[in-house]
């Protein structure tokens, strides 16, 4: 795969859980964005390698490897580490996409590095790579009312009333990834990290 700038991703890993029962849940926002990117590039994420489903997607003159780990969320780092090793890439070549309960639905937060916080998928990746120094995109899933059972919320399919907002987030997040490929990560951060209108 062609060389790309250090501020542009070569590998986009969406975090989530395999299985149809989890497909449209908040915790699978990362998987949904990988599907969105694949659709934009008329690509398929169906090859099994390194404990993940992968596919190659071309955007202009840039080629991305898209991946959805099949290890379940809490062991996501195993697939990420294997993919980076297989292709000889560094953590800086990676973009991890995940949900974030602490951000309101509609919020996109892109960072070049940072702590995993309470997100088990990010914790797994940091442990597998021995570093938090990799780019990530967090997609807010927070709602404006208290949650009694957080685990149940993140693993239950989105309510129909929220689906238009979810689709808007996926469209904006897809635009952000395409901007990263054209102009780099800092540019995408400057335009997409603002609070949603």
C-alpha positions in Angstrom: 0.0 0.0 0.0 1.3 3.5 -0.9 3.2 5.7 1.5 1.2 8.5 3.1 1.9 11.5 5.3 2.5 10.8 9.0 -0.6 12.9 9.8 -2.9 10.8 7.6 -4.2 7.4 8.6 -3.4 4.2 6.7 -5.4 2.0 8.9 -8.9 2.9 10.2 -10.1 0.6 13.0 -13.7 0.9 14.1 -14.4 -0.5 17.5 -17.4 -2.6 18.3 -18.7 -6.1 18.9 -19.3 -8.8 16.2 -22.7 -10.3 15.8 -26.0 -9.0 14.4 -27.4 -8.4 18.0 -24.8 -5.7 18.4 -24.8 -4.2 14.9 -26.9 -1.0 15.5 -26.0 -0.3 19.2 -24.2 2.8 20.5 -21.1 0.7 21.4 -20.7 -0.2 17.7 -20.4 3.4 16.4 -16.9 2.5 15.2 -18.1 -0.4 13.2 -20.8 1.8 11.7 -18.3 4.4 10.6 -16.2 1.7 8.9 -19.3 0.7 7.0 -19.9 4.3 6.0 -16.4 4.7 4.7 -16.6 1.4 2.8 -19.9 2.5 1.2 -18.4 5.8 0.1 -15.5 4.0 -1.6 -17.7 1.1 -3.0 -15.5 -1.3 -1.0 -16.3 -4.4 1.0 -15.0 -5.2 4.5 -15.1 -8.9 4.3 -11.5 -10.3 4.3 -10.6 -12.1 7.5 -7.1 -11.3 8.7 -5.4 -10.7 12.0 -8.6 -11.4 14.0 -10.5 -8.7 12.1 -12.7 -8.2 9.1 -10.8 -5.9 6.7 -11.2 -4.2 3.3 -9.3 -1.7 1.2 -10.9 1.6 0.3 -9.6 4.2 -2.1 -10.3 7.9 -1.6 -8.7 9.9 -4.4 -5.0 8.8 -4.5 -5.1 7.5 -0.9 -5.6 3.8 0.0 -7.0 3.0 3.4 -7.2 -0.4 5.1 -10.5 -0.5 7.0 -10.9 -3.0 9.9 -13.5 -4.2 12.4 -11.9 -6.4 15.1 -13.7 -9.7 15.7 -12.2 -10.1 19.2 -15.1 -8.2 20.9 -14.5 -4.8 22.4 -12.4 -5.7 25.4 -9.7 -7.4 23.3 -9.6 -5.0 20.4 -5.9 -4.4 20.9 -5.0 -7.9 19.8 -6.3 -7.3 16.3 -4.8 -3.8 16.1 -1.4 -5.0 17.1 -1.5 -7.9 14.6 -2.5 -5.6 11.7 0.2 -3.0 12.5 2.8 -5.8 12.6 1.6 -7.4 9.4 1.8 -4.2 7.4 4.9 -2.8 9.1 3.0 0.3 10.3 3.5 2.4 13.4 0.7 3.5 15.9 0.8 6.9 14.3 -0.5 5.4 11.0 -3.6 4.3 12.9 -7.0 6.0 13.4 -9.2 4.3 16.0 -12.9 5.2 16.0 -15.0 4.5 19.1 -18.1 5.6 21.0 -17.9 7.9 24.0 -20.6 8.1 26.6 -19.1 11.3 28.2 -19.7 13.3 25.0 -23.2 14.2 23.8 -24.7 12.5 20.8 -23.6 14.6 17.8 -20.1 15.4 19.1 -17.0 14.3 17.3 -13.7 14.6 19.1 -10.4 13.9 17.2 -7.1 13.7 19.1 -3.6 12.8 18.0 -3.0 10.9 21.3 -4.5 10.7 24.8 -5.5 8.4 27.6 -7.9 5.6 27.2 -10.1 6.8 30.0 -12.8 4.3 30.9 -13.2 2.9 27.4 -12.3 -0.8 27.4 -11.5 -0.9 23.7 -9.0 1.9 24.0 -7.5 0.4 27.1 -7.0 -2.9 25.3 -5.3 -1.1 22.4 -3.0 0.9 24.7 -2.1 -2.3 26.5 -1.4 -4.2 23.3 0.7 -1.4 21.8 2.3 -0.3 25.1 1.4 3.3 24.3 -1.5 5.8 24.1 0.3 7.6 21.3 -2.0 6.9 18.4 -4.8 9.0 16.8 -8.4 8.4 17.7 -11.8 9.7 16.9 -14.5 9.6 19.6 -18.1 9.8 18.6 -20.5 11.0 21.4 -23.3 8.7 22.4 -24.4 10.6 25.6 -28.0 11.4 26.2 -29.6 14.2 28.1 -31.0 12.1 30.9 -29.5 9.9 33.7 -28.8 6.2 32.8 -29.6 3.6 35.3 -27.8 0.8 33.5 -24.9 2.0 31.3 -24.0 -1.5 30.0 -27.6 -2.1 28.9 -27.7 1.3 27.1 -24.6 0.9 25.1 -25.5 -2.7 24.0 -29.1 -2.0 23.1 -30.0 -0.9 19.6 -30.5 2.8 19.0 -34.0 4.2 19.5 -35.7 5.0 16.2 -36.1 8.6 17.2 -32.3 8.9 17.4 -31.4 7.3 14.1 -31.5 10.6 12.1 -28.9 12.1 14.5 -26.8 8.9 14.3 -26.8 9.1 10.5 -25.8 12.8 10.7 -22.8 11.9 12.9 -21.7 9.2 10.5 -21.9 11.6 7.6 -19.8 14.2 9.4 -17.3 11.6 10.7 -16.9 10.2 7.2 -16.3 13.8 6.0 -13.7 14.2 8.7 -11.8 11.1 7.7 -11.8 12.2 4.0 -10.5 15.6 5.1 -7.7 13.9 7.1 -6.6 12.1 3.9 -6.6 15.2 1.8 -5.2 17.8 4.3 -4.0 15.9 7.4 -5.2 15.3 11.0 -4.7 18.8 12.4 -7.0 20.3 9.7 -9.7 17.8 10.5 -9.3 18.5 14.3 -9.8 22.2 13.7 -13.0 21.8 11.7 -14.7 18.9 13.4 -13.9 19.2 17.1 -16.3 22.1 17.5 -19.5 21.3 19.5 -22.4 20.2 17.2 -24.9 22.9 16.2 
